[in-house]
């Protein structure tokens, strides 16, 4: 495995710092970082709004489980506690999709620890909107069919799409990156 699309979010503590920590930990693996969005919480649990972004990263030494472990390690380092499903969190790092060294999408449907592509990504504007920013031609497998994320996003409720609001916040200083 070499490439992953990671959805990152935070609604506890220094939300922006938690997201920046992910990008910093990825270092040179980062291929693209979306703008930061603010979104209402998803899942019906009363809590503060989230900051969300998508990071596309690459590492030929990582397989899909390495991306999962990487994200879980960062969540643990941020002090994340899993008490309530869809509850507030210092950091959430979801592996949305992975491709192997040949560019083929990884599909893993039977392992409850890691289902790829992420089973709910196609329903979540807070994943699709920032992903579209960094990969306008990206596709996601839904029910065995590769679909453009732009089409998946268009199929969501307009209120869901409108609830993903772009901020002026950034996760890394592009002016310091080599060309």
C-alpha positions in Angstrom: 0.0 0.0 0.0 1.3 3.4 -0.6 -1.4 6.1 -0.6 -4.2 7.0 1.7 -7.0 9.5 1.9 -7.4 10.5 5.6 -10.4 12.5 7.0 -9.3 14.3 10.1 -11.6 16.2 12.6 -11.6 17.6 16.1 -14.1 19.3 18.4 -12.4 19.3 21.8 -9.4 21.3 23.1 -7.3 23.2 20.6 -9.0 21.8 17.5 -6.7 23.4 15.0 -3.6 22.3 16.8 -4.9 18.7 16.8 -5.4 18.8 13.0 -2.0 20.4 12.5 -0.4 17.7 14.6 -1.6 15.1 12.0 0.0 17.0 9.1 3.2 17.5 11.1 3.4 13.8 12.0 2.9 12.9 8.3 5.7 15.2 7.3 7.0 14.5 3.8 4.3 11.8 3.3 1.8 14.6 2.7 0.7 15.0 -0.9 -2.2 17.3 -0.4 -4.0 19.1 2.5 -7.5 20.5 2.1 -8.7 23.8 3.5 -10.2 23.5 7.0 -13.9 23.4 7.4 -16.2 23.9 10.3 -19.1 21.4 10.5 -21.9 20.6 12.9 -21.5 17.3 14.7 -22.8 14.2 12.9 -24.7 11.4 14.6 -27.1 13.2 16.9 -24.9 13.6 20.0 -25.1 17.1 21.5 -21.6 18.7 21.2 -19.5 21.6 19.8 -18.8 22.0 16.1 -15.9 20.2 14.4 -13.0 21.4 12.4 -12.5 19.0 9.5 -10.0 18.5 6.7 -8.7 15.8 4.3 -5.1 14.9 3.9 -3.8 12.7 1.1 -0.6 11.0 2.0 1.8 8.5 0.5 4.3 6.0 2.0 5.4 2.9 0.1 6.3 1.3 3.5 2.7 1.6 4.7 -0.2 -0.8 4.0 -3.8 -0.1 4.9 -3.3 -1.4 8.5 -0.3 0.9 9.0 -2.4 3.9 8.0 -5.0 2.7 10.5 -2.4 2.3 13.3 -0.9 5.6 12.5 -4.2 7.4 12.9 -5.1 5.5 16.1 -1.7 6.4 17.6 -2.3 10.1 16.8 -5.8 9.9 18.3 -4.4 8.3 21.5 -1.6 10.9 21.7 -4.2 13.7 21.5 -6.0 12.2 24.5 -9.0 10.8 22.6 -11.3 8.8 24.8 -14.0 6.5 23.1 -16.9 6.7 25.4 -19.9 7.6 23.2 -20.4 6.6 19.6 -20.3 9.8 17.5 -19.4 11.7 20.6 -17.0 14.6 21.0 -13.3 13.9 20.4 -10.0 15.6 20.5 -9.0 14.0 17.3 -10.6 11.6 14.8 -8.5 10.2 12.0 -10.4 8.0 9.5 -8.9 6.1 6.7 -11.3 6.9 3.9 -9.6 5.1 1.0 -6.2 3.4 0.2 -4.5 2.5 -3.0 -1.7 0.0 -3.4 1.6 0.6 -5.2 -0.1 -0.1 -8.5 -2.8 2.5 -7.9 -5.5 -0.1 -7.4 -8.1 0.7 -4.7 -8.0 -1.5 -1.7 -11.3 -3.0 -0.9 -11.6 -4.6 2.5 -15.2 -5.4 3.4 -15.1 -8.2 6.0 -12.7 -7.0 8.7 -14.6 -5.0 11.3 -11.3 -3.3 12.4 -10.8 -1.7 9.0 -13.4 -1.5 6.3 -12.2 0.1 3.0 -13.3 2.3 1.5 -14.8 3.9 4.7 -18.4 2.6 4.8 -20.0 5.9 5.5 -17.7 8.3 3.6 -20.1 8.6 0.7 -22.8 9.9 3.1 -20.7 12.6 4.7 -20.3 16.0 3.2 -17.6 16.8 5.8 -15.5 14.2 4.1 -16.5 14.7 0.4 -16.2 18.5 0.3 -12.6 18.8 1.5 -11.6 15.7 -0.5 -13.0 17.4 -3.6 -10.8 20.4 -2.9 -7.6 18.3 -3.2 -8.7 15.7 -5.7 -11.5 17.0 -8.0 -11.5 13.8 -10.1 -11.4 11.4 -7.1 -13.6 8.4 -7.1 -15.0 6.2 -4.3 -16.3 2.7 -4.5 -19.9 2.5 -3.2 -21.7 -0.8 -3.3 -19.1 -2.2 -5.8 -19.3 0.7 -8.2 -16.6 3.4 -8.5 -18.3 6.8 -8.4 -17.0 10.3 -8.8 -17.0 12.0 -5.4 -18.5 15.1 -7.1 -21.6 13.0 -8.0 -21.7 11.5 -4.5 -21.6 15.0 -3.0 -24.4 16.2 -5.4 -26.6 13.4 -4.2 -26.5 14.5 -0.6 -29.1 16.6 1.0 -28.5 20.3 0.3 -28.6 21.1 4.0 -25.8 18.5 4.6 -23.6 20.2 2.0 -24.4 23.7 3.2 -23.3 22.7 6.7 -19.7 22.3 5.6 -18.3 25.8 5.8 -14.8 26.7 4.6 -12.7 28.7 7.1 -9.6 30.8 6.6 -7.6 28.4 8.8 -4.7 26.4 7.3 -2.9 23.3 8.4 0.5 24.0 7.0 2.3 27.0 5.6 2.5 26.4 1.9 5.1 29.2 1.5 7.7 27.1 3.2 7.2 24.0 1.0 9.7 23.4 -1.8 8.3 23.7 -5.3 
